[in-house]
Amino acid sequence: MTEQTLLATDRAYDTSLTLLRELLGEYPARDFDVRFWNGMVWEAEPDQPRRFTLVLRHPGALRSMFLPPTELNLAEAYIYDDFDIEGDISAVFPLADHFMSIRRSLTEKLHFGKLLHSLPTSPHNQPGRRAAVLDGRLHSPQRDFSAVTYHYNTSNQFFRLFLDEQMVYSCAYFETLHDNLDTAQTRKLNYVCRKLRLRPGERLLDIGCGWGGLIIHAAKKYHTKCVGITLSKPQAELARERIRQAGLEDRCRVEVCDYRDIDAPSSFDKLASIGMFEHVGEKLLPAYFEQAWRLLRPGGVFLNHGIARSATEPVPEEPTFSDRYVFPDGELLPLYTTLRAAEECGFEIRDVESLREHYAVTLRNWVRRLEAHHTEAVAATDETTYRVWRLYMSGSAYRFWRGKLNVYQSLMVKSVDGVSNFPLTRNDWYVQ
C-alpha cells in the first residue's frame, strides 16, 4: 500500500468517525461497537451491553449507506456488504429508525453531504440477487406472476433451511414464547381448520397454497377434499411430491394457476387464503372478494389471513427495500379497507383476530434458523439473497413488535337470508 493510499485511508477513517459522532449525537445509549475496515474499534458506551457490532467494510461504507439517506439505500449497503451486522441483528433497527428520523437544516445537510462526498465511492460488486424489474400493468396476471415467482422461486432448499417440517411460510400460533416452531405451526394449521369448521368430505380451496402445508394437514386430519393453487412451479412440484409421500393423491391436489382463472362457481364449502392476500393490491380487492364469493357455495366460509399496516403509519413515498428485493408490487393495507371490500361483495364478517405477536415470534425463529444455516443458504442461493432474507425477516419482526405491522385472520361467511349456521360461541375452536 502506497503512502498516498495510507493517507487517504487515514482521512477516510477520521471523516467516518466524525460522521458517526454527528449521527449518534442524540442517540440515547450506544449499545454496540463499530469496527472499521482498518481494524480500529469504537467501543460501546461504558456500562452498555454490546448487542452487536456494526462493521464498516471499506473507507466508502458510510457514503454507500447515507448518500442519499434513504431506507432503501441503507438496506442496499447492507445486502451488498458495504457494512455488516455481527451479533443480534434485531437490535439494529432502533438505530436504523434513529438514522431515518434525523432532520437537518440546509446548512447541516450541506455539511453532512460534503463529508460524505469526501469519502471514496464503492460500486456494489457483490454477485447474486438484484432488484426486481417488472413489466406490464400493475397487478395484471402476467406482472403478478413475475412478482410472485421473483420471491417464491428462490429455492425450495433455501426455504427448507428456516421453515418448519411442514414448510408453512406464514405466522405460527404459539402458547408460549418457548414453543417449538414445528409444534406452533401444527397448532396454527389446526386452528385454521377449526375456525373453518372443516367436516369430512367438504371441499377446501387454499388460495396461495405454498408447499401444501394446509391442504395436506386438512386432508389427513379432517378428511376433506382439498385443492391448492400457487403461481410458483417449484412450489407446486414439491407440494405434489409431499402429497404423494403422504398417500393423499385421491383427495388432495395442487395446480399452478391464478386465482382469477378458476372457473368453478359454488364448488367449494370452505376457502382459505393465508399469506397470499398481500399480493392482491387495493384496486383488485373487489375482484378478489367477488371471486371468493363466486367460488363458495351458499353458506360457505372464507378465512382470509394477511398482513396489514397500521392506519396511522404513513404510506412510503419512495420505493422501499421490500418493494425492490422482497415482495415487489406487494401492498399492505389497513384492516378497515379489507373488511369494507369484503362486505361490499356480500360477505358477512364473523370474526377478526390479530396474531401480531405470533408473527414476531415466528420471524425471530426463522431468522435464528437461517443464521444457523448460513453456509447452506449461500450454497443454495448466494450471499446477497441470504442477506436479503436476514434483513427482511428481522426487520419485519421488529415492526410487528412495535405495532407498525399487524396480521389478521378474518372469518367471513356467504350467508343466505341472514342464516349463517354458525354456533353461538367459539368454544369449538379452543376445545380440542
Secondary structure, DSSP 8 states (H G I E B T S, - for coil): --HHHHHHHHHHHHHHHHHHHHHTTT-S---EEEE-TTS-EE---TT----EEEEE-STTHHHHHHSS--HHHHHHHHHTTSEEEEE-GGGGHHHHHHHHH----HHHHHHHHHHHHTS--------S-------SSTT-HHHHHHHHHHHHTS-HHHHHHHS-TT---S----SSTT--HHHHHHHHHHHHHHHHT--TT-EEEEES-TTSHHHHHHHHHH--EEEEEES-HHHHHHHHHHHHHHT-TTTEEEEE--GGG---TT-EEEEEEES-GGGT-GGGHHHHHHHHHHHEEEEEEEEEEEEEE-TTS---SS--HHHHHTSTT---B-HHHHHHHHHHTT-EEEEEEE-HHHHHHHHHHHHHHHHHTHHHHHHHS-HHHHHHHHHHHHHHHHHHHHTSEEEEEEEEE--BTTB----SS-HHHH--
